[in-house]
Amino acid sequence: MSAADGFAATATTYDRARRGLIPCFDRFYGTAIDQLDTAGRPIRRVLDLGAGTGLLAAMVASAHPEASLVLIDEVPDMLEQSRLRLVGVDAEYVLASFADDLPAGPFDAVVSALAIHHLQDRAKQDLMCRIANVLTPGGIFVNAEQVAAATPDLDAHQIACWRRTVVASGVSADDLAAADRRMTADICAPVEAQLNWLRDAGFIDVDAPFRDGRFAVLRGRR
Ligand SMILES: C[S@@+](CC[C@H](N)C(=O)[O-])C[C@H]1O[C@@H](n2cnc3c(N)ncnc32)[C@H](O)[C@@H]1O
């Protein structure tokens, strides 16, 4: 199953299991939002890559109500859910793939959550370079991402630990099965590699201010 097919099939039920499937939900998304303050500038225009149902975009809008948002996703039904969620927010919705040209900058921030790991590693690196190009100087890129452990054995252990926690939290069998189907399209990369790719793309102040098993927040400043 492709990533797009997986999200199209679950767009209307996607939100209900988020907290169960992301055991560190509050610190994970909360850290991503906190990183926007490190830009040391007003956050007026923000690009959200793989916005899905608008979960992260809504948090950005709440923390920076003066910002205008541009949301990109390749799945129409996911983008439609974000449109419903963000009523009243100054937002533009772009049905596009990460392979397409990014909307013209400059953006004060580019954010993404749980989306870029669907790309092959080369495409991830290419996207990081293109993100740097649409950021204003000093602008910030924050990627709240699903990451691989350092070795395949450690990764298998990390996934087993995640599954135990998720099952114990009471996520339904249906929601876990849907997540499992979507995860067949995942191409997660280790944190260290991704931090190096950010540096290669010209980012400074590169760091991973949060990591809890499969979930990490990666950031860099142009
Ligand atoms: C797991 S969801 C995350 C949504 C949201 N950012 C959140 O935190 O809940 C990933 C989203 O990225 C989108 N996506 C994945 N690969 C993409 C690509 N190559 N181009 C555009 N969107 C993509 C999917 O359609 C999906 O809506």
PDBQT file of the ligand as one rigid body, heavy atoms in Angstrom, charges set to zero:
ROOT
HETATM    1  C1  LIG A 301       1.052  10.906   9.309  1.00  0.00    +0.000 C 
HETATM    2  S1  LIG A 301       0.279  12.214   8.431  1.00  0.00    +0.000 S 
HETATM    3  C2  LIG A 301       0.722  13.577   9.462  1.00  0.00    +0.000 C 
HETATM    4  C3  LIG A 301      -0.243  14.704   9.337  1.00  0.00    +0.000 C 
HETATM    5  C4  LIG A 301       0.013  15.864  10.286  1.00  0.00    +0.000 C 
HETATM    6  N1  LIG A 301       1.244  16.542   9.937  1.00  0.00    +0.000 N 
HETATM    7  C5  LIG A 301       0.019  15.414  11.723  1.00  0.00    +0.000 C 
HETATM    8  O1  LIG A 301       0.978  15.676  12.447  1.00  0.00    +0.000 OA
HETATM    9  O2  LIG A 301      -0.963  14.748  12.134  1.00  0.00    +0.000 OA
HETATM   10  C6  LIG A 301       1.349  12.419   7.021  1.00  0.00    +0.000 C 
HETATM   11  C7  LIG A 301       0.749  13.274   5.922  1.00  0.00    +0.000 C 
HETATM   12  O3  LIG A 301       1.778  13.547   4.974  1.00  0.00    +0.000 OA
HETATM   13  C8  LIG A 301       1.245  13.437   3.673  1.00  0.00    +0.000 C 
HETATM   14  N2  LIG A 301       2.313  13.063   2.744  1.00  0.00    +0.000 N 
HETATM   15  C9  LIG A 301       3.103  11.971   2.812  1.00  0.00    +0.000 A 
HETATM   16  N3  LIG A 301       3.967  11.954   1.788  1.00  0.00    +0.000 NA
HETATM   17  C10 LIG A 301       3.712  13.067   1.055  1.00  0.00    +0.000 A 
HETATM   18  C11 LIG A 301       4.278  13.624  -0.143  1.00  0.00    +0.000 A 
HETATM   19  N4  LIG A 301       5.281  12.990  -0.787  1.00  0.00    +0.000 N 
HETATM   20  N5  LIG A 301       3.789  14.770  -0.612  1.00  0.00    +0.000 NA
HETATM   21  C12 LIG A 301       2.772  15.424   0.049  1.00  0.00    +0.000 A 
HETATM   22  N6  LIG A 301       2.191  14.939   1.169  1.00  0.00    +0.000 NA
HETATM   23  C13 LIG A 301       2.656  13.784   1.674  1.00  0.00    +0.000 A 
HETATM   24  C14 LIG A 301       0.189  12.357   3.790  1.00  0.00    +0.000 C 
HETATM   25  O4  LIG A 301      -0.770  12.440   2.754  1.00  0.00    +0.000 OA
HETATM   26  C15 LIG A 301      -0.395  12.611   5.178  1.00  0.00    +0.000 C 
HETATM   27  O5  LIG A 301      -1.518  13.445   5.128  1.00  0.00    +0.000 OA
ENDROOT
TORSDOF 0
